Amino acid sequence: MSSTNPKLTLAELMAQFPHPGELVWIGLRPAKSQPMLSVAEVFADKNSGLTGDRYRGRDAKRQVTLLQWEHLAVLTALTGKTLSPELLRRNLVVKGLNLLALKNHYFQIGSAVFKGTGQCHPCSRMEVILGAGGYNAMRGHGGLTAEIVASGDIHIADPVIALPLHPQANDKTLT
């Protein structure tokens, strides 16, 4: 069906993306309240999360947190501070793709496959890290949580590709 067809269903519209995004930053939280470690690659394990991250294996629906690169500029405007990804304590930073549109969708980064599970709401630490009002500045700009549904390696500059709603029906990436 053509992407310009006005007769597309809402589900069909929500499954279309203009182009892949790009993974621009990877960060791991080694321990509570410790600085993030910026890495060039990481193994995403469907059973236990990102290798080296303190949240590894705790909650499948929140194995990975993602932030949209473009939101850094918004957060800078809202807080008056120049922000870097490690301050916001998310694992992956993606540009060129609306992350919130991936909620309840499958997507691939490198050889790993993820499912977007929900918004990544800010925690109270954002008030300390970003200053007064930091929590409210992050609301709506905190990114996405995801579970890993197929293990694999991910690297900086990997494309972030939205997959069909049911990739196991026609895609070998979940094997």
Backbone as ProteinMPNN parsed JSONL, in Angstrom:
{"seq_chain_A": "MSSTNPKLTLAELMAQFPHPGELVWIGLRPAKSQPMLSVAEVFADKNSGLTGDRYRGRDAKRQVTLLQWEHLAVLTALTGKTLSPELLRRNLVVKGLNLLALKNHYFQIGSAVFKGTGQCHPCSRMEVILGAGGYNAMRGHGGLTAEIVASGDIHIADPVIALPLHPQANDKTLT", "coords_chain_A": {"N_chain_A": [[0.842, -1.175, 0.0], [0.595, 2.191, -0.781], [2.468, 4.869, 0.726], [1.311, 7.311, 0.471], [-1.347, 6.957, 0.328], [-4.524, 7.884, 1.276], [-6.247, 6.176, 2.567], [-5.188, 4.578, 4.513], [-5.112, 2.591, 7.464], [-5.188, 3.452, 10.991], [-3.373, 1.858, 12.397], [-1.692, 1.072, 10.297], [-0.643, 3.562, 9.56], [0.754, 4.184, 11.904], [2.759, 2.345, 11.803], [4.545, 3.169, 9.914], [7.604, 4.722, 9.109], [9.651, 7.518, 8.298], [12.407, 7.164, 7.764], [15.306, 5.248, 8.842], [16.628, 5.672, 12.184], [19.579, 6.713, 14.021], [22.003, 5.323, 16.159], [23.655, 7.179, 18.51], [24.982, 7.369, 20.918], [26.084, 5.41, 23.682], [25.513, 4.401, 26.94], [26.412, 3.166, 30.169], [25.313, 2.295, 33.432], [27.237, 1.773, 36.037], [26.969, 1.452, 38.834], [24.803, 2.395, 41.561], [24.215, 5.851, 41.65], [26.696, 6.361, 40.556], [28.924, 7.791, 38.075], [27.955, 7.719, 34.602], [29.168, 5.363, 32.218], [30.552, 5.874, 29.139], [30.417, 4.045, 26.216], [31.562, 2.372, 23.212], [30.358, 0.16, 22.17], [28.101, -2.527, 23.012], [26.813, -5.555, 24.464], [23.571, -6.659, 24.101], [21.55, -8.476, 26.019], [18.872, -10.633, 25.933], [17.957, -11.948, 28.16], [19.048, -10.698, 30.362], [19.61, -7.969, 30.041], [21.655, -5.021, 29.314], [25.072, -5.692, 29.05], [27.133, -4.967, 31.745], [25.6, -2.933, 32.801], [23.998, -1.606, 35.666], [21.291, -2.127, 36.082], [20.877, -4.488, 34.945], [18.989, -7.23, 34.191], [16.896, -6.733, 36.004], [14.198, -5.71, 35.422], [12.279, -6.702, 32.866], [10.707, -5.121, 31.131], [11.928, -2.72, 31.284], [14.568, -2.943, 30.53], [16.291, -1.482, 28.965], [16.97, 1.963, 28.482], [16.092, 4.701, 26.457], [16.956, 7.747, 24.847], [15.98, 10.563, 22.98], [18.044, 12.21, 20.751], [17.507, 14.759, 19.698], [16.015, 15.883, 21.704], [17.796, 16.804, 23.565], [18.494, 19.432, 22.913], [16.064, 20.705, 23.407], [15.804, 20.264, 26.161], [18.042, 21.676, 27.033], [17.212, 24.255, 26.398], [15.029, 24.461, 28.154], [16.161, 24.197, 30.686], [18.291, 25.93, 30.736], [20.858, 25.062, 30.751], [23.717, 23.526, 29.297], [23.476, 20.314, 28.185], [24.608, 16.934, 28.477], [24.455, 13.536, 27.265], [25.164, 11.643, 29.314], [24.51, 12.859, 31.734], [21.762, 12.606, 31.889], [21.244, 9.966, 32.276], [20.389, 7.817, 30.626], [20.465, 4.8, 28.655], [20.815, 4.543, 25.813], [21.212, 6.775, 23.119], [19.436, 8.16, 20.522], [19.184, 9.468, 17.229], [17.174, 11.158, 14.744], [14.793, 9.713, 14.607], [11.542, 9.377, 15.802], [11.291, 8.506, 18.962], [9.142, 8.009, 20.755], [7.184, 7.105, 19.073], [7.856, 4.507, 18.783], [6.814, 3.084, 20.865], [5.378, 0.127, 21.966], [6.18, -1.102, 19.651], [8.369, -3.086, 17.597], [11.896, -2.847, 17.149], [15.113, -2.621, 15.604], [18.516, -2.546, 16.494], [21.752, -2.678, 15.498], [22.579, -6.06, 15.81], [20.651, -6.704, 17.616], [17.251, -6.974, 18.78], [14.523, -5.045, 19.862], [11.675, -4.178, 21.939], [9.627, -1.461, 22.268], [8.466, -0.312, 25.349], [7.336, 1.697, 26.917], [6.993, 5.137, 28.108], [9.884, 6.777, 29.362], [9.963, 7.988, 32.295], [11.042, 10.845, 34.206], [13.251, 10.684, 37.076], [13.544, 11.556, 40.585], [16.165, 12.354, 40.881], [16.776, 13.992, 38.768], [16.122, 16.543, 39.534], [18.181, 17.196, 41.223], [20.429, 16.865, 39.562], [19.876, 18.536, 37.328], [19.055, 20.86, 38.499], [16.8, 23.213, 40.17], [13.522, 22.645, 39.13], [14.271, 20.823, 37.238], [13.18, 18.229, 37.153], [10.567, 18.715, 36.151], [11.275, 19.831, 33.695], [12.231, 17.61, 32.335], [9.957, 16.074, 31.997], [7.999, 14.446, 29.644], [10.101, 14.46, 27.919], [11.789, 12.453, 28.494], [12.276, 10.095, 27.169], [12.245, 6.638, 26.127], [11.385, 3.391, 27.339], [12.551, 0.026, 26.985], [12.353, -3.46, 26.136], [14.554, -6.192, 25.571], [14.239, -8.327, 22.945], [15.547, -10.014, 21.254], [18.779, -11.102, 21.49], [21.932, -9.396, 20.942], [24.753, -7.647, 19.461], [25.37, -4.165, 19.783], [26.367, -1.067, 18.327], [27.882, 2.203, 18.283], [26.663, 4.406, 15.821], [25.142, 2.499, 14.54], [22.247, 1.75, 12.567], [18.867, 2.541, 13.55], [16.145, 0.721, 13.278], [12.774, 0.581, 12.567], [10.638, -2.145, 12.893], [8.311, -4.496, 11.351], [5.017, -4.794, 12.845], [4.659, -7.384, 13.854], [7.267, -8.966, 13.901], [8.18, -11.626, 14.073], [6.682, -13.077, 12.336], [7.658, -12.773, 9.755], [10.395, -12.322, 9.746], [13.771, -13.081, 10.149], [15.31, -12.123, 12.192], [14.639, -12.597, 14.841], [15.447, -15.108, 15.568]], "CA_chain_A": [[0.0, 0.0, 0.0], [1.393, 3.406, -0.911], [2.496, 5.708, 1.92], [0.519, 8.517, 0.219], [-2.734, 6.533, 0.246], [-5.268, 8.423, 2.415], [-7.12, 5.148, 3.12], [-4.449, 3.747, 5.447], [-5.666, 2.509, 8.818], [-4.342, 4.057, 12.011], [-2.281, 0.91, 12.658], [-0.75, 1.161, 9.171], [0.051, 4.851, 9.683], [1.664, 4.127, 13.044], [3.839, 1.414, 11.492], [5.41, 3.747, 8.893], [8.604, 5.688, 9.551], [10.257, 8.108, 7.103], [13.746, 6.597, 7.542], [15.88, 4.754, 10.098], [17.384, 6.582, 13.032], [20.98, 6.337, 14.209], [22.478, 5.269, 17.533], [24.765, 8.136, 18.599], [25.665, 7.294, 22.208], [25.756, 4.27, 24.537], [25.976, 4.618, 28.301], [26.116, 2.129, 31.156], [25.313, 2.744, 34.823], [27.921, 0.672, 36.72], [26.468, 1.313, 40.204], [23.909, 3.478, 41.961], [24.781, 7.195, 41.818], [28.011, 6.477, 39.93], [28.867, 8.378, 36.729], [27.72, 6.83, 33.467], [30.316, 5.01, 31.385], [30.275, 5.959, 27.714], [31.09, 2.954, 25.516], [31.345, 2.358, 21.765], [29.551, -1.007, 21.83], [27.642, -3.303, 24.163], [25.987, -6.713, 24.146], [22.216, -6.588, 24.637], [21.143, -9.847, 26.318], [17.424, -10.656, 26.168], [17.673, -12.506, 29.481], [19.576, -9.939, 31.496], [19.847, -6.543, 29.773], [22.934, -4.603, 28.739], [26.228, -6.129, 29.812], [27.825, -3.881, 32.434], [24.673, -1.951, 33.361], [23.555, -2.04, 36.999], [19.91, -2.59, 36.04], [20.908, -5.744, 34.212], [18.158, -8.333, 34.643], [15.897, -6.37, 37.019], [12.829, -5.561, 34.934], [12.346, -6.922, 31.414], [10.095, -4.028, 30.384], [12.773, -1.535, 31.41], [15.956, -3.398, 30.411], [17.063, -0.454, 28.28], [16.321, 3.272, 28.385], [16.543, 5.421, 25.276], [16.672, 9.176, 24.803], [16.056, 11.128, 21.644], [19.1, 13.212, 20.627], [16.908, 16.067, 19.443], [15.463, 16.415, 22.955], [18.849, 17.481, 24.329], [18.362, 20.877, 22.644], [14.862, 21.16, 24.113], [16.126, 20.282, 27.589], [18.962, 22.793, 27.231], [16.391, 25.474, 26.401], [14.158, 24.481, 29.326], [16.935, 24.292, 31.929], [19.325, 26.95, 30.644], [22.157, 24.405, 30.922], [24.126, 22.643, 28.212], [23.377, 18.965, 28.729], [25.206, 15.819, 27.753], [23.658, 12.327, 27.509], [25.457, 10.929, 30.565], [23.81, 13.514, 32.847], [20.354, 12.213, 31.898], [21.258, 8.592, 32.762], [19.737, 6.86, 29.733], [21.461, 3.903, 28.058], [21.043, 4.737, 24.391], [20.723, 8.033, 22.555], [19.111, 7.931, 19.112], [18.752, 10.663, 16.501], [16.532, 10.97, 13.451], [13.631, 8.833, 14.683], [10.698, 9.71, 16.94], [11.306, 7.347, 19.852], [7.829, 7.72, 21.337], [6.418, 6.361, 18.079], [8.254, 3.105, 18.88], [6.129, 2.426, 21.977], [4.652, -1.078, 21.55], [6.696, -1.548, 18.349], [9.674, -3.723, 17.566], [12.908, -2.138, 16.382], [16.411, -3.283, 15.605], [19.755, -1.773, 16.545], [22.789, -3.696, 15.316], [21.969, -7.381, 15.659], [19.665, -6.886, 18.685], [15.881, -6.527, 18.523], [13.9, -4.504, 21.064], [10.284, -3.764, 21.868], [9.372, -0.28, 23.081], [7.476, -0.687, 26.358], [6.668, 2.84, 27.532], [7.78, 6.35, 28.289], [10.867, 6.753, 30.444], [9.668, 9.178, 33.086], [12.196, 11.275, 35.0], [13.29, 10.356, 38.494], [13.796, 12.732, 41.42], [17.574, 12.779, 40.732], [16.871, 15.053, 37.758], [16.045, 17.822, 40.25], [19.531, 17.425, 41.739], [21.365, 16.961, 38.435], [19.554, 19.664, 36.442], [18.715, 22.036, 39.294], [15.382, 23.437, 40.45], [12.685, 22.533, 37.936], [14.816, 19.806, 36.335], [12.211, 17.137, 37.017], [9.513, 19.149, 35.223], [11.87, 20.015, 32.368], [12.374, 16.28, 31.733], [8.661, 15.45, 31.733], [7.68, 14.415, 28.225], [11.349, 14.417, 27.14], [12.625, 11.455, 29.147], [12.602, 9.002, 26.269], [11.501, 5.399, 25.978], [11.927, 2.165, 27.922], [12.422, -1.082, 26.04], [12.855, -4.784, 26.494], [15.339, -6.841, 24.529], [13.535, -9.555, 22.551], [16.546, -10.869, 20.604], [20.111, -10.657, 21.9], [22.874, -9.046, 19.887], [25.691, -6.548, 19.685], [25.013, -2.858, 19.236], [27.529, -0.183, 18.203], [27.653, 3.588, 17.88], [26.425, 4.599, 14.38], [24.21, 1.501, 13.999], [20.905, 2.282, 12.282], [17.747, 2.134, 14.399], [15.18, 0.383, 12.238], [11.455, 0.124, 12.998], [10.287, -3.414, 12.264], [6.861, -4.743, 11.273], [4.401, -4.978, 14.162], [4.852, -8.756, 14.282], [8.431, -9.372, 13.114], [8.409, -13.056, 14.048], [5.923, -13.663, 11.236], [8.361, -12.733, 8.468], [11.744, -11.791, 9.91], [14.674, -14.039, 10.78], [16.119, -11.474, 13.234], [14.279, -13.06, 16.186], [15.888, -16.487, 15.816]], "C_chain_A": [[0.891, 1.243, 0.0], [1.338, 4.247, 0.356], [1.716, 7.004, 1.717], [-0.966, 8.205, 0.116], [-3.496, 7.046, 1.47], [-6.154, 7.386, 3.102], [-6.385, 4.218, 4.089], [-5.141, 3.746, 6.805], [-4.709, 3.189, 9.797], [-3.15, 3.154, 12.319], [-1.235, 0.965, 11.546], [0.031, 2.472, 9.222], [1.095, 4.806, 10.789], [2.844, 3.193, 12.803], [4.825, 1.981, 10.466], [6.336, 4.8, 9.487], [9.321, 6.224, 8.315], [11.622, 7.515, 6.753], [14.26, 6.056, 8.865], [16.512, 5.894, 10.894], [18.824, 6.106, 13.118], [21.316, 6.361, 15.695], [23.711, 6.162, 17.65], [25.517, 8.076, 19.929], [25.175, 6.074, 22.965], [26.334, 4.556, 25.916], [25.534, 3.504, 29.23], [26.215, 2.736, 32.548], [25.955, 1.628, 35.646], [27.408, 0.413, 38.135], [25.599, 2.522, 40.529], [24.698, 4.756, 42.223], [26.19, 7.366, 41.255], [27.879, 7.104, 38.548], [28.638, 7.309, 35.665], [29.044, 6.559, 32.759], [29.883, 5.076, 29.931], [31.086, 4.876, 27.013], [30.747, 3.006, 24.028], [30.459, 1.204, 21.321], [29.146, -1.723, 23.112], [26.846, -4.497, 23.664], [24.653, -6.547, 24.856], [21.703, -8.016, 24.78], [19.662, -9.873, 26.682], [17.067, -11.191, 27.551], [18.101, -11.603, 30.632], [19.904, -8.48, 31.212], [21.207, -6.256, 29.165], [24.088, -5.027, 29.636], [26.936, -4.92, 30.42], [26.916, -2.826, 33.034], [24.116, -2.469, 34.677], [22.122, -2.557, 37.017], [19.776, -3.937, 35.35], [20.036, -6.814, 34.878], [17.059, -7.984, 35.626], [14.465, -6.387, 36.513], [12.857, -5.644, 33.411], [11.769, -5.748, 30.628], [10.939, -2.76, 30.416], [14.259, -1.933, 31.348], [16.855, -2.31, 29.84], [16.266, 0.84, 28.292], [16.941, 4.023, 27.218], [16.123, 6.88, 25.371], [16.817, 9.647, 23.371], [17.054, 12.284, 21.63], [18.532, 14.629, 20.5], [16.332, 16.696, 20.711], [16.527, 17.071, 23.833], [18.772, 18.995, 24.128], [17.155, 21.455, 23.373], [15.164, 21.28, 25.607], [17.111, 21.391, 27.932], [18.184, 24.1, 27.293], [15.555, 25.58, 27.667], [14.92, 24.67, 30.633], [17.946, 25.429, 31.93], [20.724, 26.394, 30.814], [22.463, 23.561, 29.682], [24.218, 21.235, 28.785], [24.051, 17.942, 27.835], [24.431, 14.554, 28.112], [23.919, 11.668, 28.869], [24.777, 11.563, 31.783], [22.378, 13.009, 32.993], [20.154, 10.725, 32.184], [20.413, 7.616, 31.938], [20.82, 6.027, 29.075], [21.819, 4.239, 26.621], [20.467, 6.075, 23.957], [20.626, 7.839, 21.043], [18.729, 9.25, 18.466], [18.04, 10.253, 15.215], [15.303, 10.086, 13.437], [12.839, 9.199, 15.935], [10.579, 8.488, 17.846], [9.929, 7.014, 20.411], [6.925, 6.97, 20.363], [6.773, 4.873, 18.103], [7.615, 2.383, 20.07], [5.241, 1.32, 21.412], [5.053, -1.566, 20.157], [8.05, -2.223, 18.541], [10.624, -2.858, 16.748], [14.247, -2.836, 16.571], [17.516, -2.254, 15.656], [20.877, -2.798, 16.48], [22.124, -5.037, 15.082], [20.944, -7.676, 16.753], [18.299, -6.349, 18.262], [15.239, -6.162, 19.856], [12.412, -4.325, 20.834], [10.126, -2.568, 22.805], [8.242, -0.569, 24.047], [6.773, 0.504, 27.002], [7.566, 4.054, 27.616], [8.736, 6.162, 29.46], [10.707, 8.063, 31.222], [10.894, 9.571, 33.913], [12.097, 10.791, 36.441], [13.64, 11.627, 39.271], [15.245, 13.211, 41.329], [17.731, 13.895, 39.705], [16.79, 16.434, 38.402], [17.42, 18.194, 40.801], [20.497, 17.692, 40.584], [21.138, 18.226, 37.607], [19.221, 20.949, 37.195], [17.208, 22.166, 39.464], [14.578, 23.438, 39.15], [13.16, 21.481, 36.953], [13.883, 18.638, 36.101], [11.132, 17.517, 36.002], [10.046, 19.382, 33.816], [11.955, 18.684, 31.621], [11.039, 15.639, 31.369], [8.311, 15.574, 30.252], [8.91, 14.344, 27.32], [12.3, 13.354, 27.684], [12.95, 10.248, 28.299], [11.691, 7.805, 26.39], [12.183, 4.29, 26.769], [11.702, 1.042, 26.914], [12.905, -2.377, 26.662], [13.604, -5.345, 25.294], [14.64, -8.154, 24.19], [14.426, -10.507, 21.753], [17.921, -10.289, 20.92], [20.978, -10.302, 20.699], [23.768, -7.902, 20.295], [25.143, -5.268, 19.083], [26.232, -1.957, 19.314], [27.078, 1.239, 17.878], [27.57, 3.617, 16.35], [25.571, 3.501, 13.755], [22.886, 2.188, 13.643], [19.899, 1.755, 13.302], [16.572, 1.969, 13.452], [13.876, -0.107, 12.867], [11.109, -1.126, 12.204], [8.773, -3.546, 12.152], [6.309, -5.017, 12.669], [4.607, -6.378, 14.716], [6.04, -9.343, 13.531], [8.642, -10.882, 13.073], [7.66, -13.738, 12.898], [6.723, -13.717, 9.944], [9.813, -12.275, 8.576], [12.612, -12.777, 10.673], [15.44, -13.428, 11.945], [15.789, -11.981, 14.626], [14.732, -14.492, 16.471], [17.165, -16.51, 16.589]], "O_chain_A": [[1.866, 1.293, 0.75], [0.29, 4.338, 0.996], [1.477, 7.73, 2.682], [-1.766, 9.101, -0.155], [-3.154, 6.682, 2.595], [-6.759, 7.691, 4.13], [-6.918, 3.168, 4.448], [-5.685, 4.761, 7.241], [-3.558, 3.465, 9.46], [-2.033, 3.643, 12.483], [-0.035, 0.912, 11.815], [1.233, 2.49, 8.956], [2.196, 5.332, 10.628], [3.832, 3.251, 13.534], [5.838, 1.345, 10.175], [5.911, 5.656, 10.264], [9.575, 5.468, 7.378], [11.956, 7.381, 5.576], [13.701, 6.375, 9.914], [16.877, 6.933, 10.344], [19.239, 5.21, 12.383], [20.96, 7.302, 16.405], [24.707, 5.93, 16.965], [26.586, 8.674, 20.054], [23.993, 5.735, 22.904], [27.506, 4.91, 26.044], [24.434, 2.967, 29.103], [27.076, 3.574, 32.817], [25.295, 0.629, 35.933], [27.411, -0.732, 38.589], [25.661, 3.546, 39.847], [25.711, 4.747, 42.922], [26.812, 8.408, 41.458], [26.835, 6.969, 37.91], [29.064, 6.163, 35.805], [29.924, 7.418, 32.71], [28.936, 4.394, 29.538], [32.301, 4.793, 27.192], [29.752, 3.617, 23.638], [29.874, 1.244, 20.238], [29.767, -1.548, 24.16], [26.273, -4.46, 22.576], [24.608, -6.321, 26.066], [21.45, -8.69, 23.782], [19.242, -9.211, 27.631], [15.98, -10.913, 28.058], [17.586, -11.721, 31.745], [20.441, -7.807, 32.092], [21.835, -7.136, 28.575], [24.083, -4.756, 30.837], [27.294, -3.975, 29.716], [27.394, -1.914, 33.707], [23.796, -3.652, 34.79], [21.772, -3.354, 37.888], [18.671, -4.457, 35.196], [20.317, -7.246, 35.995], [16.335, -8.883, 36.054], [13.604, -7.022, 37.123], [13.396, -4.76, 32.746], [12.288, -5.409, 29.564], [10.687, -1.827, 29.653], [15.098, -1.337, 32.024], [18.033, -2.222, 30.185], [15.046, 0.83, 28.134], [18.155, 3.989, 27.014], [15.065, 7.201, 25.911], [17.686, 9.174, 22.638], [16.925, 13.228, 22.41], [19.027, 15.568, 21.123], [16.179, 17.915, 20.78], [16.191, 17.818, 24.752], [18.966, 19.755, 25.076], [17.216, 22.567, 23.896], [14.82, 22.279, 26.238], [17.026, 21.984, 29.007], [18.458, 24.954, 28.137], [15.387, 26.675, 28.204], [14.386, 25.241, 31.584], [18.409, 25.851, 32.99], [21.677, 27.151, 31.0], [21.565, 22.957, 29.096], [24.945, 20.992, 29.748], [24.063, 18.066, 26.61], [23.806, 14.506, 29.172], [22.983, 11.186, 29.506], [24.498, 10.869, 32.761], [21.838, 12.986, 34.099], [19.018, 10.271, 32.32], [19.797, 6.702, 32.488], [21.96, 6.474, 28.943], [22.993, 4.222, 26.25], [19.374, 6.461, 24.373], [21.576, 7.421, 20.382], [18.033, 10.064, 19.073], [18.261, 9.17, 14.674], [14.811, 9.737, 12.364], [13.415, 9.317, 17.016], [9.851, 7.545, 17.533], [9.587, 5.838, 20.528], [6.001, 6.275, 20.784], [6.065, 4.062, 17.506], [7.851, 1.19, 20.262], [4.452, 1.551, 20.496], [4.335, -2.362, 19.552], [8.769, -1.966, 19.506], [10.218, -2.218, 15.778], [14.476, -3.539, 17.555], [17.476, -1.232, 14.97], [20.944, -3.694, 17.321], [21.216, -5.151, 14.259], [20.419, -8.788, 16.814], [18.204, -5.396, 17.488], [15.389, -6.874, 20.849], [11.94, -4.319, 19.697], [10.45, -2.652, 23.99], [7.173, -1.018, 23.635], [5.702, 0.332, 27.583], [8.74, 4.01, 27.248], [8.422, 5.469, 30.428], [11.25, 9.101, 30.843], [11.695, 8.711, 34.277], [11.009, 10.525, 36.954], [13.99, 12.648, 38.679], [15.53, 14.36, 41.667], [18.697, 14.656, 39.754], [17.337, 17.397, 37.863], [17.78, 19.37, 40.839], [21.285, 18.636, 40.632], [22.092, 18.905, 37.229], [19.117, 22.014, 36.586], [16.44, 21.341, 38.97], [14.914, 24.141, 38.198], [12.514, 21.265, 35.928], [13.797, 18.114, 34.99], [10.819, 16.738, 35.102], [9.33, 19.151, 32.842], [11.77, 18.643, 30.404], [10.995, 14.749, 30.519], [8.327, 16.667, 29.685], [8.785, 14.187, 26.105], [13.489, 13.361, 27.363], [13.814, 9.451, 28.666], [10.511, 7.936, 26.716], [13.41, 4.25, 26.861], [10.784, 1.099, 26.095], [13.734, -2.395, 27.572], [13.312, -5.005, 24.147], [14.467, -9.004, 25.063], [14.092, -11.681, 21.595], [18.188, -9.119, 20.644], [20.795, -10.823, 19.599], [23.571, -7.272, 21.334], [24.531, -5.278, 18.015], [27.034, -2.059, 20.242], [26.026, 1.446, 17.275], [28.329, 2.925, 15.672], [25.295, 3.554, 12.556], [22.457, 3.105, 14.343], [20.062, 0.662, 13.846], [16.065, 2.942, 12.893], [13.87, -1.088, 13.61], [11.269, -1.158, 10.984], [8.034, -2.793, 12.786], [7.047, -5.425, 13.567], [4.72, -6.546, 15.93], [5.848, -10.14, 12.612], [9.236, -11.381, 12.116], [7.987, -14.868, 12.535], [6.502, -14.602, 9.118], [10.401, -11.874, 7.571], [12.219, -13.255, 11.738], [16.163, -14.148, 12.634], [16.604, -11.807, 15.533], [14.417, -15.029, 17.533], [17.685, -17.585, 16.89]]}, "name": "protein", "num_of_chains": 1, "seq": "MSSTNPKLTLAELMAQFPHPGELVWIGLRPAKSQPMLSVAEVFADKNSGLTGDRYRGRDAKRQVTLLQWEHLAVLTALTGKTLSPELLRRNLVVKGLNLLALKNHYFQIGSAVFKGTGQCHPCSRMEVILGAGGYNAMRGHGGLTAEIVASGDIHIADPVIALPLHPQANDKTLT"}
